[in-house]
């Protein structure tokens, strides 16, 4: 099967090249996942705009990274698990906590409600376990937050699927494999 390509700035359209340059200025590198999405300047621009807009939603950076980690684990995207492990550490999670999040055993009631609901939404293709929805509300989240959660899941699932189709070289420290049964 032909995989999606990681394109260089030289191979990119003028629109993608401009976006690549902005990414490099912003974060100091061009992650391979963006270089794959850059095969379509429209998709890359739309994805980045959608992603940026989610920062104004119901969740802080740490909560967003918890969602991205459990979703990437659930969707089986090793690239995104590695990327979001690194980013989660920048938001204050320890290495051990990133592993706990990925296993679904994080010892914080509010974050656990968030990640357990995320996992249920993904596993059940939008039909979440009612008890997990109730837990989500009980820890203080509201209806706006559940809509914002679905938006975050949509955002990360897009990059997870691109990551799985392309299997780009992981250009972040590789996340440790976990034993989900533990």
N, C-alpha and C positions, 0 to 999 in steps of 0.2 A: 504494500500500500504506500502510495506517495504521501509523505507527511507535509504539513504546512511548513514553509520555510521561515527561518529567522533571516530577515532582510537587513542589509546594511544601508547606511545613509545614501551611498552611491546607487543602490538598487531601488531606493524608495522614490515614490512620486514626489513632486515638489511639495504637495500638501503634507505628506507623511514626514518628509525631511524637515519641514518647519516644526512640526509637532515633536519630532525626535530631538531637535535642538532645544526646544523649550523644556522637555523632560530632562535632558542632560544639564541644563542650567539650573533647574529646580532641585534635582536630587543628586547631581554629580555623576550620573551614569545613565545608560539606556538599558534597563532590564530586558532580557531576551523576550519575555512575554509581550512587552510593548512592541518589540521589533517584529514579532509574529503578527500581532494585531495590525501593525502598520501596513500589512499587505493591502488593507483597505483603510485609506485615510478617513473615510466617512465613519467607519466603525470605531477607529481609534479615537477620533475627535469626540464622537458621541459617548463612547465609554468613559473617557476622561472627564467630560462635562457631567455625566451622570454620577460618576464616582465623587467628584468634587462637591456636587450638590448634596450627597448623602452626609457630608460632614456637618451640615446644618440640621440634621434630623434629631431624633430622640436620644441618640446614644453618644457617649463620649468616646474618645480614641481607644481607650482600653476595652470598652464593651464592643466596639466595632471589630477590633482585632480578635476578640474571643469568638465572635460570630464567624469571622473569616477563617479562623483556625479550625473550628469544628466543621464548618461547611466544606473546607478543602479536604479535610480528613474523610468526611462522609462521601465526598465526590471522588476521592481517590486521586487527587492531583498532587504528586510529589513536588512539582515545581512550586505551586502555591503554598503548600504546607511549609516548605523551606523559607520562601519569601516572607510569609506571615509569621513564622516563628521568629525570624530576625526582627521584623517590625514590632511584634508583640513585646519582645524584650526591650525595645526602645520606648515602649509605652509604660514600662514598669513591671512586666511579668518576668519571673525568673525562668530559667531553663526548665526546672522541675514543674513549674506552674503551666508552661506551655504543653508539656507532656500530659499533665492532668487534664487540661482543657481538651486536648485531642482524644483522650480516653473517655471524656464525659464524666469525670469524677472530681471536678473542681470544688474546693471547700469554701464556697461563698454562695449563700442562698440566692442572691439576686443574679449573679453571673450564671449560676447553675440553671436557674429558671430560664434565662435567656438562651443558653447554649443547648439545653435539653429541648426547648421548643424549636430551635433552629434545626437540630438533628431530626426531630419528628416531622417538621414541614418538608424537609428534603427527602427523607426516607419514604414518606407517604405521598409525595408529589402534590403537596399543598393541603392535604387533609391531615391536620395535626391532631394528636391525641388530646381530647377535651380536658383531661386532668392537667396536662402540661400548659394548655391555654389558661386554665384557671390559676395555676401556680404563677404564671407570668403576670397576671393581673394582681394576684395577692401580694407579690413582692413590690408592687408600686408602679408597674408599667400600665399604660392606658391604650385606648384604641389607636391613637396616633402612632404610638410606639409599635404596635403590631403591624401596621401598614409600613412603617419605616423598616421594620425587620424584614418583611418580604422584599422591600427594595434592596436591602443589603444582600439578601440571599440571591436575588437576581443579579446584582453586580458581581458577586464572587463566583457564582455559577458560570457566568459568561467566561471569566478568565480561567476557571477550572476546566471548562470544556475545550477552550483554545489550548490550554496547557496539555491536556490529554491527547488532543489531535496532533499537536506539533511535537510534543516531548522535547522542548528546547533544553539545551544545557542549563543546568541550575547555576545561576551566577550569584547566589547567596550561599552562606554556610548551609550545608545540607543538614536537614532536620534528622534527628535520630528516629529510627524505626521504633514503633511501639508494639507492645503486645496488648491488643485490645481486650483480651480475656482477663488481664491482671486487674 
